[in-house]
Amino acid sequence: MAQTWGRRLCLLRLGLSGFWGGLWLILALIRLPYPYELEWIGGAMHDHCERVLAGQPLYVPPGADWFPYEYPPLYFWVSALVVRITGCPAFAAMRAVSILSTLGCAYLLSLWVRRSITRPDHDDSRKSGTIWGWIAAGIFLATYRFTRAWYDAERLDMLFLCLSLLGIYLLVCATDEAAKNPVGKQRMAYVCLSGLAFSLAFLTKQQAVLFMIGGGAALLWRREGRLLVPFALTALLLCAGAVVALNASTQGWFGFYCFHVPLANGIQLHLATKYFVEDLPLYAPLIALLIVPLWVQRHRAEPESRADRGVAANAVLIAMTGMGLLGSLISRAHWGGDQNVLMAGFIVLDVAACIAAGRWALRGSKAVTVPLYALLLAQFVTLVYRPDLQLPHAANREAGEYYSARIHGLEREGEVLCLDHGGMTLPRHFQRMALLDVLNSEKRMPPAFVAALKAHRYAAIVTDEPLDPAGKFAVVLESYRQAESLHLTTPWVVTGFPTPSPGRAVWVYRPR
């Protein structure tokens, strides 16, 4: 009976993995040609890409027209290259990079799990590893909605995760005891390529530093000094060289935006509680799937030396799981950290749980596998979402057309500043969140922006909500007055934070 139930549950979990993976890909392809930002900050990301295409610098002093978000440039460089090669619009190119990166993440997850479960002394381990790798990829793709549906959006997170997972997998290959090549050159090549992948991930998002630290700690834990040195040198030299070169070419503004601004905004403990109270409980079945086999194994009568060797053999998995969860926690506690920052933690938790469960299923009886499969099904149930809510409909497209037409109409009178949406005006402008990042770090509005306000440089300033006279944008109201409103019944943004808020006015401010 247990064997029959185990087979049925196995087929069901494989079917669910394929279903959620296929569903995500269909949604992503439907959303690919959408001509407006899918996510609120996507328009600002679009402007970063457009500046690269135009040969304009990204990292300039905070001014009255442009300054960037606190991100390194690789994603914008890659997206601009795709535009040049294909001739497609910037939005489509950026989403294509995200889609391909997401597929790369799923593939690397499956390889990591399969390699970690497969054992040369167990005939069924390769098949089991392939199945659990497929499940890990399916859970990752099923988490699409609960990480704000960013897998295919015009954001840099998926490229960062793909490069990070590539670095992790190469490190796993270098330290795989079962497949260790007696020729040290191959292992050396793996760790050097791993360092290169992490360096590229760092040039996409600074959080890659945590995975580099995790990789170095794992090699140190394993006493792999001959691998630690080339890994550390490759990663450090490439990262340091890139930072020095970018700082030199931008007169230090790269370092200002990518290091000073995020560090100055700091950590807020009340935001960190969300991670433990709201976010991690979503993955309770996977957490149980990870803890139960480890708890049972820990209480089995095994020689201490064997247990120590087992921990060392899993050093990369343990270190990367810790760093992924830590990175999500830190980002969640950082001002502005949205649900997308959960992806790094959820991915490593997914991998660790599937590896632990897959190994336990190989050692245990058929009766043991039934509760493991049941926990997996429970995880899939917690991730159920409505696919239609992730798609832009005719009303969303009409809202984007209406807003864009009104902005272009205002531009006939002069320069227009859209505080909340990029990709709408010429010239390109900074966006609200980038301005708040600089304001929070410098404790004052950029002087050039204040001077532009006093000189009435903008014919109109458009915001998604009225400016508070006692708030951070009070300086705007000293030179501009609320003049009119645009009424939108639905937003064109369908991913993440819905702005403009449905049914609320968009306000237009004009010089006093």
Backbone torsions as a table, in degrees:
resi	resn	phi	psi	omega
1	MET	NA	-45.9	178.9
2	ALA	-61.4	-37.5	179.9
3	GLN	-66.6	-40.1	179.0
4	THR	-64.5	-46.3	178.3
5	TRP	-63.8	-38.6	179.1
6	GLY	-62.1	-40.9	179.5
7	ARG	-66.5	-41.6	179.9
8	ARG	-64.2	-45.2	179.4
9	LEU	-65.6	-34.7	178.0
10	CYS	-63.9	-45.8	178.6
11	LEU	-63.9	-37.6	-179.0
12	LEU	-66.8	-43.5	-179.0
13	ARG	-67.2	-36.0	175.9
14	LEU	-66.2	-41.0	178.3
15	GLY	-63.1	-40.6	179.0
16	LEU	-66.6	-38.1	177.5
17	SER	-61.0	-46.1	178.7
18	GLY	-66.4	-38.8	-179.3
19	PHE	-63.0	-50.8	-176.3
20	TRP	-69.4	-33.5	175.9
21	GLY	-66.1	-45.6	178.5
22	GLY	-65.7	-38.9	179.3
23	LEU	-62.7	-44.7	179.1
24	TRP	-59.7	-44.0	-177.5
25	LEU	-63.1	-39.5	177.4
26	ILE	-62.6	-46.8	178.8
27	LEU	-60.2	-42.6	-178.1
28	ALA	-63.6	-41.2	-179.2
29	LEU	-69.9	-33.8	176.6
30	ILE	-67.9	-39.2	-177.2
31	ARG	-78.3	-18.0	-173.3
32	LEU	-53.5	-48.8	-176.0
33	PRO	-85.0	2.9	-177.8
34	TYR	-56.0	127.5	-170.2
35	PRO	-82.0	-1.1	-179.6
36	TYR	-121.8	169.5	-178.6
37	GLU	-62.8	133.3	174.9
38	LEU	-78.6	-33.0	-176.7
39	GLU	-122.3	149.3	-170.0
40	TRP	-51.2	-43.5	-176.8
41	ILE	-90.1	-1.7	-179.7
42	GLY	-58.5	-34.6	178.2
43	GLY	-64.3	-38.1	176.8
44	ALA	-66.9	-38.6	175.8
45	MET	-62.7	-38.1	175.6
46	HIS	-58.3	-41.8	-179.6
47	ASP	-67.1	-34.6	174.8
48	HIS	-60.1	-45.8	179.7
49	CYS	-63.3	-42.2	-179.9
50	GLU	-63.3	-36.8	178.3
51	ARG	-66.3	-39.9	176.4
52	VAL	-62.0	-43.7	178.9
53	LEU	-61.8	-35.1	-179.1
54	ALA	-82.9	-1.8	-178.9
55	GLY	74.7	19.2	179.4
56	GLN	-93.8	148.7	-178.3
57	PRO	-71.1	146.6	176.1
58	LEU	-83.5	-42.5	-169.6
59	TYR	-102.6	97.3	-178.7
60	VAL	-128.6	164.0	178.8
61	PRO	-58.6	145.5	177.3
62	PRO	-57.0	117.8	-174.1
63	GLY	-127.8	-159.6	-176.5
64	ALA	-89.6	-12.2	-179.1
65	ASP	-119.8	-52.6	-172.0
66	TRP	-137.9	139.8	158.0
67	PHE	-160.0	155.8	-165.4
68	PRO	-92.1	175.7	167.6
69	TYR	-77.6	173.6	-174.7
70	GLU	-87.2	48.7	-176.8
71	TYR	-120.1	144.0	170.2
72	PRO	-65.1	171.0	-165.3
73	PRO	-95.2	-6.0	-167.0
74	LEU	-59.9	-43.4	-179.0
75	TYR	-59.9	-39.0	-179.6
76	PHE	-71.3	-36.9	175.8
77	TRP	-63.1	-46.7	-179.0
78	VAL	-64.2	-43.6	-179.7
79	SER	-64.2	-41.2	177.9
80	ALA	-63.7	-36.7	177.4
81	LEU	-64.0	-40.3	178.0
82	VAL	-63.3	-40.8	177.6
83	VAL	-61.2	-44.4	-178.8
84	ARG	-64.7	-38.3	-176.9
85	ILE	-75.2	-42.9	-172.8
86	THR	-97.2	-24.2	-175.7
87	GLY	76.1	8.7	-178.8
88	CYS	-79.3	163.5	177.6
89	PRO	-62.2	156.8	-176.7
90	ALA	-61.1	-41.6	179.9
91	PHE	-57.8	-47.0	-178.7
92	ALA	-64.3	-39.7	179.7
93	ALA	-64.1	-44.0	-179.1
94	MET	-65.6	-39.6	177.7
95	ARG	-68.4	-36.9	178.3
96	ALA	-62.2	-40.6	176.8
97	VAL	-61.5	-42.1	179.3
98	SER	-66.4	-41.6	-179.8
99	ILE	-63.4	-48.4	179.3
100	LEU	-62.9	-37.2	178.0
101	SER	-66.2	-39.0	178.4
102	THR	-64.2	-43.4	176.2
103	LEU	-62.0	-39.0	176.2
104	GLY	-62.6	-40.3	177.0
105	CYS	-60.2	-47.5	-179.0
106	ALA	-61.0	-41.8	-179.7
107	TYR	-65.9	-44.4	180.0
108	LEU	-66.9	-36.8	175.1
109	LEU	-59.3	-45.6	-178.8
110	SER	-65.5	-39.6	178.0
111	LEU	-64.3	-43.2	-179.1
112	TRP	-61.0	-47.6	-179.1
113	VAL	-65.5	-45.6	-178.8
114	ARG	-61.0	-44.6	-178.8
115	ARG	-65.0	-35.5	-176.5
116	SER	-76.1	-21.9	-179.4
117	ILE	-95.0	-34.0	-176.6
118	THR	-63.2	131.9	178.6
119	ARG	-129.0	136.4	-177.8
120	PRO	-66.4	-20.6	-177.6
121	ASP	-96.8	10.4	-178.0
122	HIS	-132.4	115.8	-173.5
123	ASP	-64.7	-34.8	-175.5
124	ASP	-88.5	-2.1	-172.0
125	SER	-69.4	-34.8	-178.9
126	ARG	-66.0	-43.9	177.5
127	LYS	-63.4	-43.6	179.1
128	SER	-63.2	-41.9	178.5
129	GLY	-61.5	-39.9	178.6
130	THR	-63.9	-42.4	-179.9
131	ILE	-64.2	-47.9	-179.2
132	TRP	-67.9	-31.4	174.7
133	GLY	-64.2	-41.1	176.4
134	TRP	-61.8	-41.1	-179.8
135	ILE	-66.2	-43.2	178.9
136	ALA	-58.6	-43.2	178.2
137	ALA	-64.9	-38.9	180.0
138	GLY	-65.2	-41.5	178.1
139	ILE	-64.7	-41.1	177.8
140	PHE	-58.5	-47.6	-179.0
141	LEU	-71.0	-28.9	178.1
142	ALA	-70.8	-19.7	-179.9
143	THR	-79.6	2.7	-176.0
144	TYR	-45.0	-55.9	-175.4
145	ARG	-69.0	-33.5	-173.1
146	PHE	-86.3	3.1	165.8
147	THR	-116.3	33.8	174.7
148	ARG	71.7	18.4	176.1
149	ALA	56.4	46.5	-177.9
150	TRP	-98.8	0.4	-174.8
151	TYR	-59.2	-28.7	-177.4
152	ASP	-122.4	13.1	-178.4
153	ALA	-83.5	171.1	-178.3
154	GLU	-82.5	60.2	-179.5
155	ARG	-133.0	161.0	-172.2
156	LEU	-87.2	-6.5	-170.1
157	ASP	-60.2	-39.5	-174.8
158	MET	-72.5	-36.0	175.0
159	LEU	-63.8	-41.5	176.6
160	PHE	-59.6	-46.5	-178.4
161	LEU	-67.5	-38.3	179.7
162	CYS	-63.8	-45.4	179.0
163	LEU	-66.9	-36.9	177.8
164	SER	-65.4	-44.8	178.5
165	LEU	-64.8	-34.4	175.6
166	LEU	-62.9	-44.4	177.2
167	GLY	-61.7	-41.6	179.6
168	ILE	-65.2	-45.6	-177.6
169	TYR	-64.2	-39.7	177.2
170	LEU	-63.5	-35.4	177.0
171	LEU	-68.8	-38.0	175.5
172	VAL	-61.7	-42.3	178.1
173	CYS	-61.1	-39.0	-178.0
174	ALA	-70.1	-26.9	-174.8
175	THR	-109.7	9.2	-178.0
176	ASP	-71.2	110.2	-177.5
177	GLU	-65.3	-37.2	-174.7
178	ALA	-69.7	-29.2	-176.2
179	ALA	-118.0	23.4	-176.1
180	LYS	-62.9	126.8	179.3
181	ASN	-83.5	131.4	-179.7
182	PRO	-64.4	-19.9	177.7
183	VAL	-83.0	112.7	-175.2
184	GLY	-64.4	-21.3	-177.1
185	LYS	-63.0	-35.9	-178.4
186	GLN	-68.2	-42.8	177.7
187	ARG	-65.3	-37.3	177.6
188	MET	-63.8	-39.9	178.3
189	ALA	-64.1	-39.4	178.7
190	TYR	-59.8	-47.9	-175.9
191	VAL	-70.2	-33.3	177.3
192	CYS	-67.9	-41.8	176.8
193	LEU	-66.1	-34.7	175.9
194	SER	-62.4	-45.2	177.0
195	GLY	-60.4	-38.8	177.0
196	LEU	-63.5	-44.8	180.0
197	ALA	-62.2	-43.2	178.3
198	PHE	-64.4	-35.0	178.4
199	SER	-65.9	-41.2	176.3
200	LEU	-66.2	-37.8	176.1
201	ALA	-62.4	-39.3	178.1
202	PHE	-63.3	-36.4	178.0
203	LEU	-75.2	-4.4	173.7
204	THR	-100.7	-42.4	178.9
205	LYS	-155.0	133.7	-171.7
206	GLN	-62.9	-20.8	-176.7
207	GLN	-61.6	-15.9	178.4
208	ALA	-59.5	-21.4	177.6
209	VAL	-55.5	-37.8	-179.8
210	LEU	-63.3	-40.3	178.7
211	PHE	-68.9	-34.3	175.1
212	MET	-62.6	-44.9	178.2
213	ILE	-61.9	-42.2	178.1
214	GLY	-61.3	-41.6	178.4
215	GLY	-63.9	-44.3	177.7
216	GLY	-63.3	-40.9	179.6
217	ALA	-64.8	-38.9	179.5
218	ALA	-64.7	-42.7	178.6
219	LEU	-66.4	-38.6	177.3
220	LEU	-65.2	-41.9	178.2
221	TRP	-58.8	-40.4	-179.5
222	ARG	-81.7	-2.9	-177.8
223	ARG	59.8	40.0	178.9
224	GLU	-96.2	64.7	-177.3
225	GLY	-60.5	-35.8	-178.4
226	ARG	-68.3	-21.9	175.9
227	LEU	-95.3	-31.1	-177.5
228	LEU	-63.6	-42.0	-176.3
229	VAL	-62.5	-53.3	178.9
230	PRO	-64.8	-34.0	178.1
231	PHE	-62.8	-50.3	-177.5
232	ALA	-65.3	-42.0	-179.0
233	LEU	-64.5	-43.8	-179.9
234	THR	-61.0	-50.4	-177.6
235	ALA	-64.7	-47.4	-176.0
236	LEU	-67.6	-45.2	-177.4
237	LEU	-64.8	-42.1	-179.6
238	LEU	-67.9	-43.7	179.5
239	CYS	-65.9	-47.3	-179.2
240	ALA	-63.9	-41.4	178.6
241	GLY	-62.4	-41.6	179.7
242	ALA	-65.9	-41.5	180.0
243	VAL	-64.2	-45.1	179.6
244	VAL	-61.3	-44.9	-178.7
245	ALA	-65.1	-43.5	-179.6
246	LEU	-68.4	-38.0	176.8
247	ASN	-64.5	-42.5	-179.0
248	ALA	-65.1	-38.3	-177.0
249	SER	-79.2	-13.7	-178.4
250	THR	-117.6	13.5	-178.3
251	GLN	56.0	35.6	175.7
252	GLY	88.5	-3.0	-176.3
253	TRP	-73.9	-25.7	174.1
254	PHE	-59.5	-47.9	178.5
255	GLY	-64.2	-35.1	178.9
256	PHE	-61.2	-50.5	-176.0
257	TYR	-75.7	-38.2	-171.8
258	CYS	-90.0	-14.6	179.9
259	PHE	-127.3	-52.3	-176.7
260	HIS	-64.2	-48.9	-175.5
261	VAL	-62.8	-51.6	-179.5
262	PRO	-65.8	-35.3	179.5
263	LEU	-69.9	-34.3	-179.8
264	ALA	-69.0	-28.7	179.4
265	ASN	-74.1	-22.3	168.6
266	GLY	65.2	-168.3	-176.8
267	ILE	-112.0	137.4	177.8
268	GLN	-116.2	116.6	-172.4
269	LEU	-62.4	-33.5	-178.8
270	HIS	-67.2	-25.2	175.6
271	LEU	-76.6	-30.5	179.7
272	ALA	-64.2	-29.4	-179.7
273	THR	-62.7	-28.9	177.8
274	LYS	-58.1	-35.8	-176.9
275	TYR	-62.3	-41.1	-177.7
276	PHE	-85.6	-30.5	-174.8
277	VAL	-91.6	-36.8	-173.7
278	GLU	-110.0	-34.6	-169.8
279	ASP	-90.8	-57.0	-176.8
280	LEU	-61.6	-35.3	177.8
281	PRO	-57.3	-24.9	176.9
282	LEU	-59.6	-30.8	-178.6
283	TYR	-102.9	25.6	-178.8
284	ALA	-55.5	-43.7	178.2
285	PRO	-61.2	-40.1	178.7
286	LEU	-69.3	-36.9	177.0
287	ILE	-61.7	-42.7	176.5
288	ALA	-64.2	-39.2	179.0
289	LEU	-62.4	-30.0	178.2
290	LEU	-82.4	-41.8	-172.3
291	ILE	-76.4	-42.3	-173.4
292	VAL	-60.7	-51.9	178.1
293	PRO	-60.8	-38.1	179.4
294	LEU	-65.9	-39.3	179.6
295	TRP	-65.8	-43.5	179.3
296	VAL	-63.8	-44.3	-179.4
297	GLN	-63.3	-38.3	-178.1
298	ARG	-63.8	-31.9	-177.0
299	HIS	-94.9	5.1	172.7
300	ARG	-80.7	152.1	-178.3
301	ALA	-78.7	93.9	177.8
302	GLU	-125.5	144.7	177.3
303	PRO	-58.4	143.8	-176.4
304	GLU	-61.1	-37.9	-178.3
305	SER	-64.5	-37.0	178.9
306	ARG	-66.4	-41.0	177.8
307	ALA	-63.1	-40.3	178.8
308	ASP	-62.8	-41.7	178.8
309	ARG	-64.1	-36.7	178.8
310	GLY	-63.7	-40.3	177.7
311	VAL	-64.5	-44.5	-179.7
312	ALA	-63.5	-39.2	179.9
313	ALA	-64.3	-27.3	-179.8
314	ASN	-101.5	21.3	-174.9
315	ALA	-59.7	-41.6	-178.9
316	VAL	-65.0	-45.3	179.6
317	LEU	-61.0	-46.2	-178.3
318	ILE	-65.0	-46.1	-178.0
319	ALA	-64.4	-42.8	-177.6
320	MET	-72.0	-32.8	175.1
321	THR	-63.7	-45.6	178.3
322	GLY	-62.1	-43.3	-177.9
323	MET	-70.9	-35.6	177.4
324	GLY	-64.7	-45.1	177.9
325	LEU	-65.7	-40.3	178.5
326	LEU	-64.0	-42.2	179.0
327	GLY	-61.4	-41.7	177.8
328	SER	-65.6	-39.8	179.4
329	LEU	-63.8	-47.1	-179.1
330	ILE	-62.6	-44.1	-179.0
331	SER	-67.9	-36.5	178.4
332	ARG	-65.3	-34.7	-179.4
333	ALA	-82.1	-9.9	178.1
334	HIS	-80.4	140.3	179.6
335	TRP	-56.3	127.7	179.2
336	GLY	92.4	-2.6	-179.3
337	GLY	-68.8	116.8	-178.4
338	ASP	-101.5	-175.4	-175.2
339	GLN	-66.0	-17.0	177.3
340	ASN	-61.8	-27.2	-178.1
341	VAL	-70.6	-10.9	178.9
342	LEU	-75.3	-15.8	-172.4
343	MET	-59.3	-43.8	-177.6
344	ALA	-61.6	-43.9	179.0
345	GLY	-68.3	-42.0	-179.2
346	PHE	-65.8	-37.3	-178.7
347	ILE	-63.6	-49.7	-177.6
348	VAL	-69.1	-32.5	176.1
349	LEU	-65.8	-40.5	175.9
350	ASP	-58.1	-50.2	-178.8
351	VAL	-62.9	-49.3	-177.3
352	ALA	-60.4	-42.6	-179.1
353	ALA	-66.3	-43.2	-179.2
354	CYS	-67.6	-37.6	177.3
355	ILE	-66.2	-46.0	179.8
356	ALA	-61.9	-45.0	-178.8
357	ALA	-68.4	-40.4	179.8
358	GLY	-63.8	-41.6	177.5
359	ARG	-66.6	-40.4	180.0
360	TRP	-66.3	-37.9	179.2
361	ALA	-63.7	-34.2	177.6
362	LEU	-67.6	-35.6	-177.3
363	ARG	-85.3	-29.6	-173.1
364	GLY	-87.3	178.3	177.2
365	SER	-82.9	171.2	177.3
366	LYS	-60.8	-33.0	178.9
367	ALA	-64.9	-29.7	-179.9
368	VAL	-70.5	-33.6	-175.1
369	THR	-70.8	-25.5	-177.5
370	VAL	-59.6	-50.8	177.9
371	PRO	-64.4	-30.4	176.6
372	LEU	-64.2	-45.1	179.3
373	TYR	-65.8	-36.2	179.1
374	ALA	-63.8	-39.5	176.9
375	LEU	-63.9	-38.7	177.4
376	LEU	-62.5	-44.6	178.7
377	LEU	-62.8	-38.4	176.8
378	ALA	-61.5	-37.5	178.2
379	GLN	-64.4	-44.3	178.1
380	PHE	-61.1	-37.2	-179.8
381	VAL	-63.7	-40.7	-179.2
382	THR	-66.9	-17.6	-175.7
383	LEU	-99.3	6.2	-177.9
384	VAL	-65.2	137.6	178.4
385	TYR	-145.7	166.5	178.2
386	ARG	-89.2	113.9	-177.4
387	PRO	-62.2	-35.5	-175.2
388	ASP	-65.1	-24.6	179.9
389	LEU	-75.3	-9.9	179.8
390	GLN	-94.3	-4.5	-175.0
391	LEU	-101.3	140.0	171.9
392	PRO	-73.6	131.4	180.0
393	HIS	-105.6	-179.7	-177.8
394	ALA	-58.4	-38.0	-179.6
395	ALA	-65.5	-36.2	177.3
396	ASN	-66.4	-43.9	179.0
397	ARG	-63.2	-40.7	178.9
398	GLU	-65.0	-36.9	177.5
399	ALA	-64.4	-41.9	177.3
400	GLY	-63.6	-41.1	178.6
401	GLU	-63.9	-42.8	-179.2
402	TYR	-64.0	-47.9	-178.5
403	TYR	-63.0	-45.1	-179.6
404	SER	-61.4	-42.7	179.5
405	ALA	-63.5	-40.2	179.6
406	ARG	-67.2	-38.2	177.9
407	ILE	-64.2	-45.0	179.0
408	HIS	-63.6	-33.9	176.0
409	GLY	-65.8	-40.6	177.3
410	LEU	-66.4	-31.8	-177.9
411	GLU	-68.4	-16.5	175.5
412	ARG	-66.3	-21.4	179.5
413	GLU	-91.7	-11.7	-179.8
414	GLY	146.0	-167.5	-176.5
415	GLU	-68.7	135.7	-178.8
416	VAL	-118.2	134.0	177.0
417	LEU	-107.7	115.1	173.5
418	CYS	-96.8	106.3	-175.8
419	LEU	-67.9	-27.4	-171.6
420	ASP	-106.0	-13.4	-173.0
421	HIS	-139.0	125.5	172.6
422	GLY	-88.7	177.1	177.4
423	GLY	74.1	9.1	-175.1
424	MET	-111.5	-25.6	-171.2
425	THR	-119.7	159.5	168.7
426	LEU	-127.7	124.1	0.8
427	PRO	-70.4	166.7	176.3
428	ARG	-67.7	146.6	-177.8
429	HIS	-126.3	164.5	170.3
430	PHE	-66.7	163.6	-179.5
431	GLN	-116.2	161.2	-172.7
432	ARG	-50.3	-48.9	-175.4
433	MET	-66.5	-36.1	175.6
434	ALA	-64.7	-39.9	177.9
435	LEU	-64.4	-41.5	179.4
436	LEU	-67.0	-34.8	176.3
437	ASP	-59.6	-48.2	179.8
438	VAL	-66.8	-41.9	179.6
439	LEU	-61.0	-44.3	-179.2
440	ASN	-67.2	-31.3	-179.1
441	SER	-83.3	-35.3	-176.7
442	GLU	-97.6	-11.6	179.1
443	LYS	63.4	24.7	176.0
444	ARG	-163.5	155.6	174.5
445	MET	-68.3	145.3	175.4
446	PRO	-55.5	127.1	-177.2
447	PRO	-54.7	-37.2	-179.3
448	ALA	-64.9	-34.6	177.6
449	PHE	-69.4	-43.2	178.2
450	VAL	-61.9	-41.3	178.6
451	ALA	-63.8	-39.0	178.5
452	ALA	-65.0	-37.1	177.5
453	LEU	-64.0	-46.1	-178.8
454	LYS	-65.5	-31.3	179.1
455	ALA	-85.1	2.2	-179.1
456	HIS	54.7	46.0	-178.9
457	ARG	-63.6	-36.2	-174.7
458	TYR	-92.2	132.2	174.7
459	ALA	-69.5	-28.4	178.2
460	ALA	-157.5	148.7	172.9
461	ILE	-121.6	126.0	-174.4
462	VAL	-112.9	130.9	-179.7
463	THR	-133.9	156.0	179.1
464	ASP	-83.1	-6.9	179.1
465	GLU	-150.3	153.3	-180.0
466	PRO	-64.4	143.8	-179.6
467	LEU	-79.4	134.9	-177.2
468	ASP	-83.7	122.9	179.4
469	PRO	-60.3	-22.2	179.4
470	ALA	-103.5	6.4	-176.4
471	GLY	-96.8	-166.6	-174.8
472	LYS	-70.9	-19.2	-179.2
473	PHE	-102.8	22.1	179.1
474	ALA	-60.5	-30.1	-179.2
475	VAL	-61.9	-29.1	178.4
476	VAL	-65.8	-38.9	-176.2
477	LEU	-71.9	-13.2	175.5
478	GLU	-70.1	-25.2	-176.9
479	SER	-120.4	-11.9	-177.2
480	TYR	-131.2	149.7	-178.7
481	ARG	-122.9	153.9	176.8
482	GLN	-71.3	119.3	-172.2
483	ALA	-110.7	-41.8	-177.3
484	GLU	-157.8	174.6	180.0
485	SER	-137.1	151.2	174.3
486	LEU	-110.4	127.7	-175.9
487	HIS	-100.5	120.0	177.7
488	LEU	-119.6	130.8	-179.6
489	THR	-88.2	-13.2	-179.6
490	THR	-152.2	149.9	177.3
491	PRO	-83.8	161.0	171.2
492	TRP	-90.0	-16.2	175.9
493	VAL	-77.7	128.6	-177.4
494	VAL	-118.8	-4.5	-178.3
495	THR	-118.5	136.2	176.9
496	GLY	75.3	-135.9	-175.5
497	PHE	-76.0	119.4	-176.9
498	PRO	-78.0	104.7	178.3
499	THR	-138.9	139.0	-1.5
500	PRO	-60.4	143.9	-178.6
501	SER	-62.1	135.4	-177.9
502	PRO	-55.6	131.6	175.3
503	GLY	79.2	-0.1	179.9
504	ARG	-105.0	153.6	-177.4
505	ALA	-75.4	149.0	167.8
506	VAL	-101.1	128.0	-170.0
507	TRP	-100.0	142.3	178.6
508	VAL	-115.6	125.8	179.2
509	TYR	-109.8	137.2	179.8
510	ARG	-124.2	160.8	-178.3
511	PRO	-58.7	143.8	176.7
512	ARG	-74.3	NA	NA
